[in-house]
Amino acid sequence: METETNINWFPGHMTKTRRMITANLSLVDAAVEVLDARIPMSSRNPEMDKLIKNKPRMLILNKADMADPKMTDKWEAYYRKKGFTVLKCSCKNGSGVKSFVQTVRQQLLKDLIAKRESKGAVGAPIRLMIVGIPNAGKSSIINRLAGAKKAKAEDRPGVTRTKQWVKLADNVELLDMPGVLWPKLSDQQAARKLVFTGAIKDQVVDIELLTMMLLEILAQNYPESLRERYKLDLDGLDITKGYELLEAVGRKRGMLISGGEVNTERAAITVMDEYRSGKLGRITLDIPPTSNNTKEETTDDVSSE
């Protein structure tokens, strides 16, 4: 696609969140970062390594039920090799969530707990800071872990909230931090994927242009999803031209205006909503580096192989 769009979004309250993370780090034993399994690299805040410093880290690949399972397995293996404790789960159906405390005790903080017990501090509380970008499902995970609505969950990204402590069973406490993005979205491929998944609100972008980009990615890497959902004949379309794909979707759905033209805005909103809700199937837009390419990437040339 020849037309490009630059996405820049950093609400002021996110500066406050970064300061809160730094100021409260000494209160916790480890940090838990919630990622969107559909974009496991693009949803990782590149500032977290600097903010969290040397604290033990767990990565939760949330929304695994909406991601390509083969790709999620690859991402889990990739991050484990990087030294992270990794947990796959779904805040929607609860899969994997029950393993959280066990994983913390037996993997993430195994050494710390053993050290405390050797000094007689048996049953000392475990305190964890939980962070993540907006709309990654952090609050929903906390509510499942707590067995009650403790954290305020929002479908809308960028909702200002304050920190809060949430007590879980087995003497574990979570310090819930507001969702935070990073100051400069220098990687525009990653920024676009944050829009696709709803981490950046639609009001600050050209939704039609972004939907065309999404359709190009899906046509190249998950063509069956488009064929099944929209009954598209991709063999008769130029899959490198998002506008052609968007028009085809609109025509199949009867989204026409006067003169027989396609209401592309309506079609774009429909495609984006159906992707975000999982109606297009289990799709992953990031791939981990291969042995031939050790650089971490967020590429549009994804594959489900």
N, C-alpha and C positions, 0 to 999 in steps of 0.2 A: 504494500500500500504506500503510495507516494506521500499522502498527507500524514503528517505527524502531529502529535499533541503533547505538550509538556504539562506534567501534573505537579503542582506544588501546593502542599497543604500542611500546615503546622499550627494548629490553634494554640493560643497562649497558655492554656491550662496544661499543655503537655510539657512545657518547660518546668512548671511546678512539679509535675510527676517525676521528672528526671531528678530533681533536687530531693524529692521525698525518698526515692530509691536509695540515693547515696546516703542520706541522713539516717535511714532506718536499717541499713545493711548490718550494722553491728548487733542488732536485736535478734537476728535469725541465724540458723545453722546452715541453711542452704537456700538456693533459689530455684524456683520452678517456672519455666517459661512455656507458655501455651502457644503452640503453633497451629496453623491451619494445614491439615494434611494434604489439601489440594494444592497448596503452594508452600512446601516446607522450607524453602530458602527465602522466598520473597516475604514471608510473614515473620522471619527472624529479624529482630531489631539489631542492626550491626553495631549499635552503641552498647548493647548489653554486656558484651565481653569486657568492655572498659568499665562499665558501671558496676557490674557484679564482682569483678576482680577475681580473687582466688577462691571464692566460695564454691562448694560442690554444686553441680548443676544437673537438673533433670529437664528434659525436653518432653512435653506431651504433644503427640501428634493427634490433635483433636479433629473431629469430623471425619474420622477414618472411614465411616460408612458411606461418605460421599466421594471419596477418593479412589483412584485406581488401586486395587489391593496389591498388585504386583509392584507398583511403584512405591507404595507405602512400605513394603518389606525392604525394598532397596534403600529407601531413606533411613529406615530404622538401622539397617546394617551400617550405612555410611556414618551416621551420627555416633553410633557405638564405637566405631573405629576412631572417631575424633575424641573419645573419652567421656562422652555424655551418658548418663542413665536415660533410657528412652522408654516411654510408655505409649502404646497406641490405644486410643479410646474414642468413644462417641458420647458427647453430652446429650445427644438426642435420644439414643436408645439405651444408654448406660453401659454399653459393652466396654470392658477394660477398666472402668472407674473403680470397681471394687478391689482391684489389685494395687491401687495407689499407695495405701499405707504400708502394705507388705513390701512393695518395691522400694519405698523410702527406707524402711528399716533394714531390709536384707541386701540392698544394693547401694542406694545413694549415700546413706549415713551409717553403713555397717561398721566402718572403722571408728567413727566418732562414738557410736553407742558402745562398742567394745571398750574403748578407752575410758569412757565414763563409768562403765560397770566395774572396770578394774580398780577404779578409785572409790568404789562404793556408791556411786551416784546412780543406783538402779531406779529405773522408772522416771528419770528426769524428762521434763517435757521437751518435745521436739518442735522447733519453731521454723517455719518455712515462709519465705516471701514468694508470692505467686504473681507473675507479671505476664504481659502479652499485649499484642496490638488490639485495637478496637475490633469487635465482631469476630474474634477467634473462638469465642465460646467459653472464656475464662469464668465468668460469673455462673454460667449454667453448670460447669463442672463443679464449682465450689458448692452450689446448692445440692447437687447429687451426693457429693462427699459428706456434706453436713446433714443430709436427710431432711432438710427444711429450706425454706427460702431465706437465706441469710444475705446473699449478695444480690444487688440490683442488676438484673439482666436487661440489656437493651438491644433491640435489633438495629437501632440507629448508631452509626459510629460517631465518636467524638463527644460523648455525653460526659460532662464533668462530674466526677465523684471524688470523695475523699478516701483515704486509706481506712481499713477496718480489720479488726482481728476476728477470725472465725474459728471456733473450737470444734475439732473433729473427735471421733472416738479414738481410743488407744493413746490418749495424752498427746495428740498432735494439734498444733495451732497454725493457722494460716494467716499471714499478713497480706490481705488483698489490696493490690495497688490499682489505681485507675489505668485504663488502657492507654498505651503511649506509642506514638509513631516517632520518627526521627526527624531532625531539623531540616535536612535537605534530601529530597528524593532524587539523588543523582542517577540512580539506575532506573531509567524510564520504563524498561521492560518489567521490572519488579513493581513499579508504581502502577502500571496498567493492570497487573494482576491483582493488586490490592483493590483497585476499583472493581474488577470482575467479581471478586468475592465479597464486596461490600464493606471493606475496611476503610475506604475513603468514600465519603458521601457523594451521591450522583450530582448534587447541585453545583459542584465545583468543576465538573468536567462536561465534555461534549458526549452525551450518552450514545448518540447515534454513531459517531466516529469510533468510540470505544467498542461498541457492539460489533461493528464491522471487523475490527481487529480480532475480537474474540471468535467470530465466525470463521475467519481465515485460519486461526489456530486449530479450531475444532475440525474444519474440513480437511486439513492436512494430517491430523493426528488421531481424531476420533470421528471419522466420516460416518460410521454406522449410527452414531448418536443422532446426527442430523438427518440421515435417511429415515430412521425409525420415528423420530419425533415430528419432523416436518414433511416427510414424504418427498424429500428433494431428490431430483435426478442430478447428482453431482457430476456425472459424466458429461452432461450437457452444459455445465457451468464452468466459468473460470474461477477456480477456488482460490486464486491469489487476489481476487477483486472482491473485497468485503461488501461493497455497495451492491454488486450483482447478487451476492448471497442473501443480503438483507432484503432486497426486493423480492427474491424468490420466496423467502419465508412469508413476507407480507401477502403475496399473491395466494400462496397455499392456504393461508388463514383468512383470506377474504378481507384483508385490511385495506380497502380501496376508498379513495375520495373522488370528488368530481373529476370527470375526464378519464377515469380509469387508472389514475396514478396511485401508487402505493403510499399509504401513510407510514413512512419509514420511522417516524418517532414512536408511533404505537408499536410497530414491529420490534423496534429496538428494546423498548421497555419490556415487552413480552419475552424476548429471548433472554435478556439479562435476568429477569425474575425467574424464569424456568431453569436457567443454569444454576443460580444461587440456591434454588430450592431442591436441586438434585433431580429434576425431572428429565434432564438430558443424560442421566446415567452417572456412573462413577468415573470422574475425570480428574487427572492430575496435570497441572500446567508447568511444574518444575521437575527437572530431572537432576539426580546427583551426578557429580563428576565421574567419568569412567577412568579406567587405568591409563587410557591414552590422553586424558585431559584432567589433570589434578586441580585445576582452578575451579573454584566454586562458581556456578553460573545460575542465572535464571534466563533460560532461553526459550524462544518461541518454537524452536525446532524440537518439540518433545515427541516422545514415542512411547507407546504402551507395551513395546516388546519386552 
